[in-house]
Amino acid sequence: QVQLVESGGGLVQAGGSLRLSCAASGRTFSSYTMGWFRQAPGRGREFVAAIGWSGGTTYYADSVKGRFTISRDNAKMTVYLQMNSLKPEDTAVYYCAADPRSALIISRARSMDYWGKGTLVTVSS
């Protein structure tokens, strides 16, 4: 089992920045690809970013490319999502997820082995 706890969400003005964190516990963190997904009000969950187990491979949704950066610290068992130049359309609940498959597969996946409970990000215009 892997337990995931997100933090760092909140209210920010358009153009601002937030950094989300996801702390993992349980099985070997470094053997999992980590991903961030989001779900806006009235919409389905969508892929945001993924990072391979070593941190050397990353994938991003086109909507966040150039604005968001995913990173991980295996020693701290934590994955981060730095979000810059936030837009009102980035408003959503952000979920951290873990899966043994590759980052490329995760970027196209709809299901993951483990999910956190989410953290709310609200971007005001």
Wavefront OBJ file of the C-alpha trace (Angstrom):
o trace
v 0.000 0.000 0.000
v 1.011 3.587 -0.671
v -0.565 6.476 1.184
v -0.513 9.910 -0.444
v -1.281 13.228 1.235
v -1.431 16.451 -0.775
v -0.886 19.941 0.611
v -0.262 23.462 -0.617
v -3.580 24.294 -2.225
v -5.351 27.577 -1.622
v -6.684 30.774 -3.134
v -4.445 32.778 -5.451
v -4.950 35.589 -7.931
v -4.514 35.048 -11.649
v -0.851 35.296 -12.574
v 0.251 34.058 -9.185
v 2.040 30.893 -8.118
v 1.471 27.933 -5.846
v 3.517 24.895 -5.003
v 1.735 21.662 -4.251
v 3.376 18.856 -2.303
v 2.466 15.205 -2.040
v 3.970 13.203 0.810
v 4.043 9.450 0.360
v 4.339 6.663 2.873
v 4.256 2.914 2.643
v 5.999 0.960 -0.071
v 9.172 2.009 -1.855
v 8.415 5.458 -3.216
v 11.270 5.501 -5.693
v 9.858 2.554 -7.632
v 6.686 4.438 -8.569
v 5.931 6.897 -11.290
v 4.135 9.860 -9.748
v 1.445 11.954 -11.348
v -0.726 14.977 -10.738
v -4.298 15.069 -11.987
v -7.039 17.640 -11.505
v -10.792 17.838 -11.557
v -12.567 21.121 -12.137
v -16.183 21.665 -11.041
v -18.554 19.826 -13.357
v -15.756 18.189 -15.321
v -13.951 14.867 -15.351
v -10.540 14.215 -13.901
v -7.703 15.123 -16.249
v -3.993 14.484 -16.430
v -1.688 17.362 -15.473
v 1.865 16.028 -15.149
v 3.867 12.863 -14.525
v 7.431 12.113 -13.474
v 9.346 8.865 -13.747
v 10.864 7.079 -10.789
v 14.300 8.672 -11.241
v 12.955 12.124 -12.009
v 14.575 12.116 -15.436
v 11.380 11.780 -17.453
v 8.465 14.180 -17.269
v 5.259 14.685 -19.224
v 2.801 17.568 -19.116
v -0.653 18.300 -20.406
v -0.561 20.876 -23.185
v -2.661 23.231 -21.063
v 0.054 23.539 -18.389
v 3.230 23.113 -20.431
v 5.656 25.959 -19.754
v 3.799 27.044 -16.601
v 3.888 23.990 -14.328
v 6.889 21.940 -13.224
v 6.762 18.523 -11.593
v 9.661 17.291 -9.478
v 10.350 14.684 -6.853
v 12.642 14.073 -3.899
v 12.941 10.331 -3.365
v 14.807 10.763 -0.083
v 11.876 12.756 1.292
v 9.304 10.577 -0.495
v 7.661 13.712 -1.824
v 6.550 14.918 -5.235
v 5.959 18.583 -6.024
v 4.013 20.595 -8.556
v 5.209 24.163 -9.012
v 2.451 26.153 -10.669
v 3.255 29.560 -12.135
v 1.241 32.042 -14.184
v -1.955 30.556 -12.830
v -5.191 31.121 -14.706
v -8.809 30.935 -13.516
v -9.213 27.799 -15.644
v -6.610 26.087 -13.448
v -9.153 26.094 -10.616
v -9.687 22.480 -9.592
v -9.058 19.849 -6.971
v -5.544 18.546 -7.587
v -4.818 14.893 -6.918
v -1.510 13.138 -6.462
v -1.244 9.584 -7.753
v 1.263 6.735 -7.819
v 1.572 3.893 -10.298
v 4.307 1.426 -11.316
v 3.809 2.038 -15.060
v 5.911 4.450 -17.093
v 5.369 8.202 -17.127
v 4.369 8.024 -20.794
v 1.611 5.506 -20.026
v 0.510 7.529 -16.992
v 0.126 10.611 -19.187
v -2.569 8.741 -21.132
v -4.069 6.764 -18.258
v -7.344 7.349 -16.496
v -6.728 4.972 -13.613
v -3.822 4.822 -11.192
v -2.958 2.359 -8.464
v -2.992 4.889 -5.617
v -4.634 8.278 -5.170
v -4.483 11.021 -2.594
v -7.610 12.796 -1.368
v -6.845 16.002 -3.217
v -6.158 19.639 -2.455
v -8.242 22.545 -3.763
v -6.666 25.262 -5.882
v -8.773 28.319 -6.599
v -7.532 30.999 -9.000
v -9.437 34.265 -8.933
v -9.602 36.609 -11.904
l 1 2 3 4 5 6 7 8 9 10 11 12 13 14 15 16 17 18 19 20 21 22 23 24 25 26 27 28 29 30 31 32 33 34 35 36 37 38 39 40 41 42 43 44 45 46 47 48 49 50 51 52 53 54 55 56 57 58 59 60 61 62 63 64 65 66 67 68 69 70 71 72 73 74 75 76 77 78 79 80 81 82 83 84 85 86 87 88 89 90 91 92 93 94 95 96 97 98 99 100 101 102 103 104 105 106 107 108 109 110 111 112 113 114 115 116 117 118 119 120 121 122 123 124 125
